[in-house]
Amino acid sequence: MQKKIVRLVLACVAAACLPAGALAAKYNLKLGHAVNTTDGQHAAAVKMAELVKQRSNGEVEITVFPSSTLGTDAAMISGARGGAIDIVSSGASNYNGIVPATAAFELPFVFRNAQHAYAVLDGPIGTKVLDDFGAQRLKGLAYWENGWRAFTNGKRPVRTPEDLKGLKIRSTPNPYHIQAFKLLGMNPSPLAIAELYSALETGAFDAQEHPINVTLSNKFYEVQKYLTVSNHIYSPLILVMNKARFDSLPPEYQNVVVEAAREASRYQRELNASNAGKWVDELRKAGMQVVDKVDMAPFQKIVSEPIARTFSEKLGPDLLKAIENTQ
């Protein structure tokens, strides 16, 4: 009996000595994404989790599940809509089927530069699209950054549109990406990123296009020889949360989650900007042949007008006009 009392006293003392927030969280949230822990997307997720825990005094805790642990992008988004997963970070293209306007943010050459992209996403246009997720049982939280997409392939250096012709390329499920690659003479087909390394290794695909950080973090350089720093598409990530789960949080913690998500976005953008040159150098050191000075005007001439026409026929011209007019 005496030993039991001593153990109880020690346990109480230990609990009293814990820092604020170290006790079990009242709200435990799961956040899933598809890339591995060396990628900037994971850094943003960890940053958000740290901020939420700190600002809620440990009442809200986010556990991050990287590397498609919770399923493919499509499965995670479905899980978030159904409530099996709380928060998901995924490329804008993966939401096109439920919020069609998200496709506008990944049209080839739609953004002039990073500042233009941020002005659109962080302003009224981006806010409206985040609000559109409410009808799909999701709360749009923030835009994180996948980055500027660049072509890689295992066949030849790409300097002109002619060099792309005939390549079998892995595409996102974005129909406008598929149309663009067909216009450039390639043979595109969608595939989950978790399956891409093997598909490149076996020759099922000749090429792929991802932001350079994703090519590096997923070690695609091991199965691809040539990189062209084409920056043909800016690729935002969209962070969403199950709406019922979000609504169940006290209002002050709802604000904490949203603010932390957006602060993590700014953190990741700065991280990506500071590392961009380093990533290209690392790919060179890994053996890739890099074409980093390429005139993209001929590529843009082939794809921009037909893609804009197709988009406008489906969703009207207003969104693209608003993006173009954003300064």
N, C-alpha and C positions, 0 to 999 in steps of 0.2 A: 504493500500500500504506500509506504513512504517513497519507494522508487517511482511509483506512478505519479505521486504528487510533485516530486522533483522534476520529472519529465514534463509535466503540465506547466509548471512554473517556467521552466527553460523555454518551452515553446511560446508561451505568452510574452516573455521578455524578447525573444527573437523577433516575433511579429511586431512588437512595439518599436523595435530598432530599425525595421525596414523603412526605406525612404518612401515618401508619398508616391502612390501609383504602383508600388511593387506588389500589392495584393492582387488577387485575381480580378481581371477586368469584368465589368458588368456587361459590356457589349464586345463580343469577339467576332471579327469579320475576316472572311477569306478573300484574298485578292489573287487572281490568276493572270498570267501572261505566257506567251509562247516562246520567248527567247531565254538564253542562258544567263547565268549570273554575272558574266563579264560585260554584258551589254548595258548601254545607258538607260534603256527602259527599266531594267531591274534596279539601277541606281535611283531612278525616280520613284519606283515603288517603295524601296527601302526608306528613302527620304520622307515620303508621305507617311509611312507607318510610324517613323520616329516622331514627326511633328504631331500626328494625331494622338499618340500616346502621351507625349509631353503636355500638350495643350488641354487634354481631357483629364490630366492628373491620373492617368492609368485606367480611367473608366472605359475607354474605347481602345481596343487593341486589334491591329491588323496583322495577320499572318500572310506572308507573301509566298505564293507557289509558282516558281518559274518553270521554264523549259517544258511547257505543255503538260505539266504534272496533272492538271485538272481536265485535260482534253485538248483537242484542236481548238483553234479560234472559234469555229462555228459551234462546237460543242459547249465551249465556255460561255459564249453569248447566249445560247439557248438555256444553259444552266442559270445564268443571271436573270433571264426573263422569268424562269420558273421558280427562282428562289433557292436553288441548290448551291449557288455561288453568290457571294455578296457583291464583289467588285471585279470588273474585267477591264484590262487594257488591251486593245487590239487595233490593228490598222484600219483606217477609215473604210477601205474597200470591203472589209468583212461585215459592215453594217448596211451596205447598199440595198440589200433585200428588204430591210425593215424600215430604213429611213433613206429613201432614194436621194435626197439632197446631199448626203454625205459624199456621193460620187463626184460632186463638183470640186471638192477639195483635193482630189487626186487626178484631175484631168492633166494630160501632158501640157506643160508650159503655161498653165493657168496662172501661176504666181511668177512675178518678175524677179523676186529675190526673197530672202528670208524675212526682211522687214515687212514686205507686202503680205506675206503669208500670216505673220503674227498680227498685223493690223486687221486682217479679215477674220481670223479665228478668234481673237480676243475681243473683237468689236461686236456690233449688233448682228452681223450676219452669222458669226459663229454661235452667238448666244441663242439666236432663233433656232438653229439646227439642234443645239443641245436640248432646247425645250421640246423639240419634236419627239424626242425619245420617250417622253411621258406617256404617249399613246401606246407605247410598246412595253409598258410595265417596267421601264428603266428610267433612272435619273441620270441625265448627262452631267458629268462633274467637271471635266476639263479636257483640253487638248494637250497631250504630250507629243513627243517628237520622235518619229521614226527616222526622218531625215531625207536628204536628197538622194533619189535613186540613181544607181549607176549600173551599166551593163557589164557583165562578165561572161566569158565563154571559153570553151576549150579548143576552138578551131583556129582563130586568126585574130589579129588586132582589128579593132573597129574604129575607123576614122571617118567614114562616110556612110550614108544610108545603104549603099550598095554592099558594104561589108556585112550587113545584117541579114541579107537575103538568104533564105533557106535554113536558117538556124532554128532548131527546135528549142523554144524558150518556155520556161516555167513562168506562168502569169499568176497574178492575183485573180480572184473571181470577178473583179471589176470589169463589166462588159466593155467599157471604154478603153481600158488597157488592152483587152483582147483585140478590139477593132484597130487600135493604133499599131499594135505589133503586126497585124495582118497587112495594114497599109504600108508598113516598112518591109514587107516581104518575108516575115518570119512565120513560123508555125507555133502559135501559143497554145498552152493548155494549163488550166489551174491545177495547183497541187498544194497541200498543206506544207508549211515550212518544216515540220517535224520529219517529213518524208523526203525532203529535197536533197540532202547530202547524198543519200543512197542513190537517188534517181540520176544525179549528176555523175556519180562514180560509175554507175553501170552503163551510162550513155543513153539512158531513156530521154534525157534532155541534154542539149549542147550548151545551153545558156540559161542565165537567170538575171534578175535585176532587183537589187535591194539597196538600201542605204549602205554606204561603205562600212559603217560600224557593224552592221548585221553580217555582211560578208566576212568580216574579220572574226567576230565573236562566234560564228557558226562554222568557222574553219573551211569555208567554201574554197579558199585558196588552195587547199589540198587537192581539189578535184576540178579546178578551173585555172587556166593559164593566163588569160588576158583580162585586164580591167580597163574600161573606158570611163573616165570621170565625166559622164554625160549630163548629170543633174537634170534629166528630162522630166522628172516628176518630183514634186515635194510631197512627202508622205507623212501626214499627221497620224498620231495615235489618238483614239478617242477612249476616254476613261468613263465607264458607266457603272451604275450601282443598281441593284434591285430596288425598285421604287418603294415597295412596301417596307423593305428593310430600312431604307433611308428614312421614310416617314415615321417609322417606329422609334427613331432616335429622338431624344429631347432636342428642341430647337437649337439650344446652344451647341450641341454636339453635331447637329446637321451643319451648322456654320463652320465648325472646326474641320469637318471632313472636306467641305467644299474649298475652304481657304487653303488647307494643307495640300489638296490635289493641285491647286493652281500655283501654289508656291513651289511645289515639286516640278511643275512644268517649267517655270522660270529657271530653276536650278539645273534641270536637264538640258535646256537650250544652251545655257552658258557652258555647261560641261561639253556638249557636242561641238560647239564653236571652237573651244580651246583645244580640242583633240583632233579636229578634222585632218590637219596636215600630218599629224603623228600616225593616224590610221593608214593613210596612203603609204607613208614610209615603211610601216610595218608590213604591209602587203608586198611592197617591193622586196624587202628583206626576206620575206617568205617565198620569193621566187616568181611572183606575178610580174608580167610585163605590163606596164602602166602607160596608157595614153591619156595624158592629163591636159592637153591643149587641143581641143577639137572644136571646130565651128559647128554649132548646133542649129544654125539657121536653116540649112537644107532639111534637117530632120523635122524642124518645126513647120516648115512650109508644106511638108507632105501630110502631117497629121492634124494640125490645129484647126483648120477650117472644117474638115469633115467631122471631127469629133465634136466641135461646138454645135454644128448643125444637128447631129444625132441627139445630143443632150437637149438642145432647145426644142426639138420635136417631141421629146418625151415629157419634159418638165417646164417648158417655156423658157424664154430668153432672159427673164428678169434677174435671176440669180447670177448668171454669168456677167451680165451688165453691171450689177452691183459690185461684184468682185473686181471687175476691170476698173471701175471708177473709184475704188478704195485707194486712198493715198497712204 
